[in-house]
Amino acid sequence: MVHGREDGFPGRAKTRQRNERPTTRPSGHIMMDSAIFSRQVFNYERPHEGLNNATPGSVYQPSSVLLPRNLIEFIYPNGLLLRRVNNSGDISWHKGRVFVSEVFRFETLCFEQVDEDFYKVYFRDVEIGELDAEALRFRPVQVVR
């Protein structure tokens, strides 16, 4: 082993970190991507081949569609079971956990009992799957195309 190598050991992390430091301008500011590709440069000064060499800022038009700030709360019919989906996409079901989907995080789902341990699962008025309560298993609806 050679002590005092100035170039370090090729392929080692510390050597790569030393060799890949950001360069500095004469003024001492570090040149980072945020300085080189700022929004101003990217949107208004730098032409894009995919836009026939126009800048994104010159072709951008705001949408004319006005969307509501909050969705209208959906009210499920009385007598049906409701469960709220947690951050992981799970629901609580009789001291157990059932994964439904992360798509429905923080949404309320409705469960309509069809059989003793079998439920149809709805998001608002759309059936999204079935719950086998005995096996604690959710099966999404199969889409026919």
URGIHU-V82210 format. One record per pair of residues at least 6 apart in sequence whose C-alpha atoms are under 8 Angstrom apart, sorted by the first residue. I is the first residue (numbers start at 1). GAP is how many residues later the second one is. Records with the same first field share a line. If there is no record, write none. Layout:
I=GAP, GAP
//
This chain:
7=8
8=6, 7
9=6
10=6
22=8, 9, 10
23=7, 8
24=6, 7
25=6
42=13, 14
43=12, 13, 14
44=11, 12, 13, 14
45=10
46=9
47=6, 7, 8, 9
48=6, 7, 8
74=50
75=49
76=34, 48
80=30, 31, 32, 33
81=29, 30, 31
82=26, 27, 28, 29
83=8, 9, 25, 26, 27, 28
84=7, 22, 23, 24, 25
85=6, 15, 19, 20, 21, 22, 23, 24
86=19, 20
87=15, 18, 19
88=11, 13, 14, 17
89=10, 11, 12, 13, 14, 15, 16
90=7, 8, 9, 10, 11, 12
91=6, 7, 8, 9
92=6
93=40, 43
96=40
97=39
98=38, 39, 40
99=38, 39
100=38
108=15
109=12, 13, 14, 15
110=11, 12, 13, 14
111=8, 9, 10, 11
112=7, 8, 9, 10
113=6, 7
114=6
117=15, 16, 17
118=12, 13, 14, 15
119=11, 12, 13, 14
120=7, 8, 9, 10, 11
121=6, 7, 8, 9, 10
122=6, 7
127=14
128=12, 13
129=9, 10, 11, 12
130=8, 9, 10, 11
131=6, 7, 8
132=6
//
